């Protein structure tokens, strides 16, 4: 994959991730969106050759997914 395509993909992935993060307070769906955005950003990190970034984004995705599931469990108990 050429450098321009990776860069364009990265800008899109990171923009999506940050947007979902900014909207998390509006509902748990945005938390799930943030988790997905982290996965997209992780792919970007690996494609760009920045594997530490890719690994950290996978971890953030797991944290966000856990928060998403916890939010759902909390609302079911109310």
Backbone bond lengths (Angstrom), bond angles and torsions (degrees), N, CA, C in turn:
res aa  C-N    CA-C-N  psi(-1)  N-CA   C-N-CA  omega(-1)  CA-C   N-CA-C  phi
1 X - - - 1.455 - - 1.524 107.86 -
2 X 1.336 117.13 133.97 1.459 118.37 -175.97 1.523 112.13 -77.51
3 X 1.319 115.67 162.76 1.457 122.89 -173.86 1.521 112.67 -61.43
4 X 1.323 118.08 -40.40 1.463 120.73 -179.67 1.527 110.46 -63.82
5 X 1.312 117.48 -43.42 1.465 121.01 179.63 1.531 110.69 -63.17
6 X 1.318 117.46 -42.05 1.466 121.48 178.53 1.525 109.82 -63.51
7 X 1.321 116.87 -42.13 1.457 121.18 179.89 1.527 111.22 -64.06
8 X 1.315 117.14 -45.47 1.472 120.82 178.80 1.528 110.14 -62.65
9 X 1.328 116.71 -43.85 1.462 120.74 177.01 1.534 109.88 -59.22
10 X 1.324 116.65 -45.48 1.466 121.49 -178.80 1.516 112.56 -61.32
11 X 1.316 116.51 -43.07 1.472 120.33 178.58 1.531 109.65 -61.78
12 X 1.320 116.94 -43.93 1.463 120.55 178.94 1.523 112.09 -64.14
13 X 1.327 116.23 -45.61 1.464 120.70 -178.76 1.522 111.34 -63.46
14 X 1.318 116.68 -45.92 1.464 120.07 -178.58 1.525 111.86 -69.00
15 X 1.328 117.05 -36.54 1.462 120.38 176.79 1.524 110.16 -63.06
16 X 1.331 116.68 -45.00 1.465 120.82 177.86 1.524 110.66 -60.86
17 X 1.324 116.93 -46.07 1.460 121.00 -178.22 1.529 111.44 -60.90
18 X 1.315 117.56 -47.52 1.461 121.52 -178.48 1.531 110.93 -66.53
19 X 1.316 116.89 -37.27 1.464 120.53 177.51 1.521 110.59 -63.31
20 X 1.318 117.51 -44.59 1.463 120.83 178.64 1.526 111.01 -64.11
21 X 1.317 116.58 -38.36 1.466 120.67 177.54 1.525 110.36 -62.34
22 X 1.319 116.58 -43.27 1.465 120.88 -179.06 1.527 112.01 -65.71
23 X 1.324 117.44 -27.26 1.467 121.75 -176.45 1.530 113.55 -98.03
24 X 1.325 118.22 3.56 1.468 121.24 -175.73 1.520 113.63 -55.24
25 X 1.310 118.43 -34.11 1.468 121.63 -177.90 1.534 111.96 -66.46
26 X 1.318 117.44 -17.00 1.464 121.33 -178.52 1.529 113.80 -80.51
27 X 1.303 116.98 -13.47 1.462 118.95 178.98 1.511 111.82 160.05
28 X 1.320 113.84 160.26 1.468 118.63 -175.78 1.520 112.93 -70.13
29 X 1.318 118.47 -18.93 1.465 120.37 176.16 1.526 110.78 -60.52
30 X 1.340 115.84 -34.57 1.458 119.38 179.18 1.528 111.38 -72.13
31 X 1.323 116.97 -26.86 1.470 120.01 174.13 1.522 109.06 -65.74
32 X 1.333 116.17 -42.65 1.461 120.17 176.64 1.531 110.16 -63.94
33 X 1.323 116.74 -39.56 1.464 120.95 176.13 1.517 111.51 -61.32
34 X 1.335 116.30 -39.20 1.461 120.16 177.42 1.527 110.72 -63.91
35 X 1.338 116.53 -41.72 1.466 119.95 178.09 1.527 110.44 -60.34
36 X 1.331 116.16 -43.28 1.465 120.45 178.03 1.533 110.75 -65.11
37 X 1.333 116.35 -40.43 1.472 120.34 177.51 1.518 112.00 -62.09
38 X 1.317 116.64 -36.13 1.464 120.32 176.44 1.525 110.91 -64.50
39 X 1.335 116.08 -39.53 1.474 118.57 176.67 1.523 110.97 -63.88
40 X 1.336 116.44 -43.00 1.466 119.99 177.76 1.529 110.46 -60.69
41 X 1.321 116.39 -41.40 1.467 120.74 178.89 1.515 111.38 -67.30
42 X 1.331 116.53 -34.75 1.458 120.36 176.73 1.524 110.71 -62.38
43 X 1.321 115.57 -44.46 1.470 119.69 177.45 1.521 109.76 -58.86
44 X 1.329 116.31 -42.85 1.463 120.36 177.43 1.533 110.59 -58.18
45 X 1.332 116.40 -45.37 1.462 119.87 -179.67 1.519 112.20 -58.26
46 X 1.333 116.24 -44.38 1.460 119.28 178.98 1.531 111.65 -67.67
47 X 1.340 116.92 -39.62 1.472 119.70 178.53 1.529 111.86 -64.77
48 X 1.329 115.68 -34.84 1.464 120.44 -178.50 1.525 112.06 -81.41
49 X 1.322 116.79 -5.41 1.457 119.96 -179.97 1.514 113.35 84.12
50 X 1.330 116.55 12.59 1.466 121.46 179.05 1.524 108.20 -103.99
51 X 1.333 115.76 69.86 1.453 120.06 -173.39 1.527 113.72 -60.03
52 X 1.365 120.88 -32.40 1.473 117.37 176.89 1.540 111.97 -61.40
53 X 1.331 116.79 -38.41 1.457 121.55 176.16 1.526 109.77 -62.75
54 X 1.307 116.99 -43.50 1.462 121.27 179.03 1.517 112.04 -60.57
55 X 1.315 116.85 -42.34 1.472 121.29 179.83 1.529 110.61 -66.21
56 X 1.321 116.87 -46.37 1.469 120.48 -179.39 1.530 110.73 -61.67
57 X 1.311 117.47 -39.70 1.470 120.15 179.83 1.532 111.86 -67.33
58 X 1.329 117.55 -33.26 1.473 119.75 174.57 1.534 109.15 -64.35
59 X 1.317 116.63 -41.10 1.467 120.74 178.54 1.527 110.10 -63.18
60 X 1.343 117.03 -45.75 1.468 120.48 178.15 1.522 111.17 -60.91
61 X 1.307 116.82 -36.71 1.451 120.27 178.08 1.529 110.59 -62.43
62 X 1.314 116.52 -42.71 1.461 120.79 177.25 1.520 112.44 -63.18
63 X 1.319 116.34 -41.04 1.463 120.85 177.81 1.527 110.22 -62.81
64 X 1.330 116.81 -44.90 1.464 120.76 -179.76 1.528 110.78 -65.98
65 X 1.313 117.33 -40.07 1.464 120.37 178.31 1.529 110.21 -62.97
66 X 1.303 116.65 -40.87 1.465 120.68 177.22 1.529 111.05 -62.37
67 X 1.340 116.32 -42.12 1.469 119.97 176.59 1.521 111.15 -62.73
68 X 1.324 116.82 -41.22 1.467 121.62 178.04 1.524 110.51 -58.64
69 X 1.323 116.15 -47.07 1.467 120.54 -179.54 1.526 111.25 -66.82
70 X 1.324 117.06 -39.11 1.464 121.34 179.05 1.526 110.78 -65.24
71 X 1.338 117.07 -40.19 1.471 120.83 177.86 1.521 110.40 -61.89
72 X 1.312 117.20 -39.59 1.464 121.28 179.22 1.511 111.78 -67.37
73 X 1.342 116.44 -40.00 1.458 120.72 179.01 1.522 110.32 -66.35
74 X 1.321 116.38 -37.88 1.462 120.46 179.72 1.515 112.34 -65.71
75 X 1.337 117.30 -40.04 1.451 119.61 -178.74 1.528 111.36 -73.87
76 X 1.316 118.01 -24.42 1.467 120.73 178.96 1.522 110.72 -74.91
77 X 1.335 116.77 -24.42 1.460 120.62 -178.56 1.524 112.21 -82.14
78 X 1.303 118.05 -16.84 1.462 121.04 -177.18 1.496 112.61 -80.38
